[in-house]
Amino acid sequence: MPVTIQTPGNPVRSFSATNSGTTGRGALSGVQDYFRKPCFVHSRFDDAVDVAKVLREISSDNFDHISHSSLVQTATGVRELAKRIGQATININVRSVLIVTKARDNGLISLTRQLAEWLMLTREVNVYVDAKLRLSKRFNADGLLDANEKFESLLRYWTPELTNMMPDLFDLVLTLGGDGTVLYTSWLFQRIVPPVLAFSLGSLGFLTNFPFQDYQSHLNKVFDDGIKVNLRMRFTCTVFKDGHQTEVHEVINEIVIDRGPSPWISMLELYGDNHLLTMVQADGLILSTPTGSTAYSLSAGGSLVHPEIPAISITPICPHTLSFRPMLLPDSMLLKVTVPRNARNTAWASFDGRHRVELRSGDYVTVTASQYPFPTVSTSPMDYIESVSRTLKWNVREQQKPFKDYVDTDRDGSSTPVQDEEEWDIDDSAFFSTSSSSTMLSSFGSAPQSAVTTGSSSPLHKESFLNLNGSLK
């Protein structure tokens, strides 16, 4: 039986057993080969960096006998390469654009129509909108086609099956909504992900740094000057039940394993590279990406993690211990969360807040850094700091005022501004006069020589006054 992948009304790619002269297994192999393609953005660096050659050199037998200086040079080169990739501008030939609109928001449908019309009219690119809008009266697809005959071949529709099976069909993804719309886009592309430009039309907006009112200038810059992307790490989460793999999910925020509806505390075993790290006795456990560090992990007391840091955040949910603090682990580590055989109850796993799965005794989930990152178009190198400051009011505090800005309050409640003075009108030297202190101490009889010399009955006492004196000045 031939395996055909097609767009609505237009066949795009076919893996046929009859054409290849093989059985149905051969067609399935063709689909598997298709999914082994590299990440969309990684493929743009093939001409500049021979990744396969670097990996061959690192994995060769000579690498076991490498000198310390060569090892340091290699590590430095890898960091420099990662830095330059993050700063590189990618020139993309945009021919097809996918628009993902916030679900069930009627106010965004008109904006989707406006954006699609502008792209087809000014850039003459294929525009894919949600298939649910085909019969929408607000979107009015028939009105668009009647307005310009060229739109007949440019306006197309996408489905979740199409985005999952044919991710390289799209050169650019535009999202209209908030962070939830971006998470939904990650869910649509479970393998290769095209660059994602997120317009801010939601509530908070950690991932949406582009204001929609300036969409024309932003998109013109993308088409003409290229883009800079932030390769956000994702997790590959694999569920095993009764020793067999049952499902695989790519997540950009977090995987949460909790006690579900059970009233009892969860008991989980956390392994790292097949070594037991700890026994978790809590309401649950959050394994978060750097991108997800501002989501559920933050609410549970986890740390903020910059998206460019390759780390896995481990955050417990209400642990029944005072010493289980959040922790960052390297992204090279293979993590496994198991429900032990002696657990009182089952556990439940969710992936970016979707698709909850029950884990029984002996079931487990493995979590690794995905080979398919999520490339988001960035506006500036300070995108992350700006978004955290804007959404969470990070480190926002009333600035400390100088003393001259304070006022004296009289007994009648009236306020009198403090006059600017060059010096304080108190004689603080009297506290530390050597002669006066010596006279005072001699009146009590014999005194230690150190006390008489320093002019204070206690060196610590004098030090405290000196510190006060210095702070006042």
Secondary structure as UniProt FT lines:
FT   STRAND          3..7
FT   TURN            8..9
FT   STRAND          10..15
FT   HELIX           17..20
FT   HELIX           24..35
FT   TURN            40..41
FT   HELIX           42..45
FT   TURN            46..48
FT   HELIX           51..59
FT   HELIX           61..65
FT   HELIX           68..87
FT   STRAND          96..101
FT   TURN            103..104
FT   HELIX           106..118
FT   HELIX           119..123
FT   STRAND          126..130
FT   HELIX           131..133
FT   TURN            134..135
FT   TURN            137..139
FT   HELIX           141..147
FT   TURN            149..150
FT   HELIX           151..154
FT   STRAND          155..158
FT   HELIX           160..165
FT   HELIX           167..169
FT   STRAND          172..177
FT   HELIX           179..188
FT   STRAND          196..200
FT   STRAND          210..211
FT   HELIX           212..214
FT   HELIX           215..225
FT   STRAND          229..232
FT   STRAND          235..241
FT   TURN            242..243
FT   STRAND          244..251
FT   STRAND          254..258
FT   TURN            260..261
FT   STRAND          266..272
FT   TURN            273..274
FT   STRAND          275..282
FT   STRAND          284..288
FT   HELIX           291..294
FT   HELIX           296..299
FT   TURN            300..301
FT   TURN            307..308
FT   STRAND          311..317
FT   STRAND          327..330
FT   TURN            331..332
FT   STRAND          335..338
FT   TURN            341..342
FT   STRAND          347..351
FT   TURN            352..353
FT   STRAND          354..359
FT   TURN            361..362
FT   STRAND          364..369
FT   STRAND          374..377
FT   TURN            381..382
FT   HELIX           383..392
FT   TURN            394..395
FT   HELIX           403..405
FT   STRAND          407..409
FT   TURN            411..412
FT   STRAND          415..417
FT   HELIX           428..432
FT   HELIX           434..442
FT   TURN            443..444
FT   HELIX           449..454
FT   HELIX           459..472
//
